[in-house]
Amino acid sequence: MPGGTAPEATASGGTAEAAAAVADEAKAVLEGLFVGMEPLAGGSGGLQPQFGNTHPAVPDGVVSVTFAFTCTGGGEVKLRNEVGGKDVPSSAGTQACDGSLFQQSVEVPASASFGFTATPAAGAEDGGYAYGYYVEKEQHS
């Protein structure tokens, strides 16, 4: 990542550059933990009142993925994962936006969609987030 500084986001609504900087910070945390692993899908951005992603299906032969999520800026985010349109109860919970990693292995049947939604706690929209879905188990013939 290129060096440099960016303006800090503020509770009164920071700049676009600040939002990009906190998203890049969250993405750097995630990439540092999954070195050399290409996600099936992933993304980053500034925290919003509600956000998420749904991946349409796993590639052929993949039976399990790891969902990884991190956020920055303080506060907390409520996470929810789903597979095939149904909640994954074991993955529901609250994640502190302190740069720590939330990681959950999810079994995904062939052709099932999988995704997440996140809702920041009130006042926690000044941070950034990053997520990725990584292949964990493949079916070998």
Disulfide bonds with the S-S distance in Angstrom:
Cys71-Cys97 2.19
